[in-house]
């Protein structure tokens, strides 16, 4: 299944179930940076195109992601994170 189809399928599930860790777990084998970029782009798309609770959930997830990014240190890692080989991971 191609990446776009997987992303659409993931976000078709109830929005209460969305979270980046599950998204990464379901997409094992894909490059970590591409997955996180795709996840954030899709959330931004939802914010621009949806109304109500779905839009609010997408905004909440982006805000959480930004908070984690700005409050974490990046460290070089050679160990896989959730099955993905990452250059940088959060600690």
C-alpha positions in Angstrom: 0.0 0.0 0.0 1.5 3.4 -0.9 2.3 6.0 1.7 -0.6 8.4 0.8 -3.2 5.7 1.0 -1.8 4.6 4.4 -1.9 8.1 5.7 -5.5 8.6 4.5 -6.5 5.3 6.0 -4.9 6.2 9.4 -6.8 9.5 9.6 -10.1 7.9 8.5 -10.2 6.2 12.0 -12.0 8.1 14.8 -10.0 11.2 15.6 -9.9 10.3 19.3 -7.5 7.5 18.3 -5.0 9.7 16.5 -1.5 9.9 18.0 2.0 10.1 16.5 3.3 6.9 18.2 0.5 4.8 16.8 1.0 6.4 13.4 4.7 5.5 13.4 4.0 2.0 14.7 1.6 1.4 11.8 4.1 2.7 9.3 7.2 0.6 10.2 9.7 0.4 7.4 9.2 4.0 6.2 11.8 6.7 6.9 11.2 8.4 10.3 11.6 12.0 9.0 9.3 11.4 6.1 6.6 9.9 8.3 6.7 12.7 10.9 6.6 15.3 8.0 3.6 13.5 6.4 1.8 13.3 9.8 2.2 17.0 10.5 1.3 18.0 6.9 -1.9 15.9 7.1 -2.8 17.5 10.5 -2.3 21.0 9.0 -4.5 20.0 6.1 -7.2 18.9 8.5 -6.9 22.2 10.4 -7.4 24.1 7.1 -10.2 22.0 5.7 -12.3 20.6 8.6 -14.5 22.1 11.2 -15.4 21.2 14.8 -13.9 18.4 16.9 -11.7 16.9 14.2 -10.1 20.3 13.5 -9.6 20.9 17.3 -8.0 17.5 17.7 -5.6 18.1 14.8 -4.6 21.5 16.3 -4.1 19.9 19.8 -1.8 17.3 18.3 0.3 19.9 16.4 0.5 22.0 19.6 1.7 19.0 21.6 4.2 18.1 18.9 5.6 21.6 18.9 5.8 21.7 22.7 7.8 18.4 22.8 10.1 19.6 20.1 10.9 22.8 21.8 11.3 21.3 25.3 13.5 18.4 24.3 17.1 17.9 23.5 18.1 16.0 20.4 20.7 13.3 20.6 22.4 11.2 18.0 21.1 7.7 17.9 21.9 4.5 16.0 19.1 2.5 17.7 15.7 2.2 16.0 12.8 4.1 17.5 9.6 2.1 17.1 11.2 0.1 14.4 12.5 3.2 12.5 16.1 4.1 12.1 16.2 7.7 13.3 19.1 10.1 13.1 17.7 12.1 16.0 15.4 11.1 18.8 13.8 13.0 21.7 14.9 12.5 25.2 
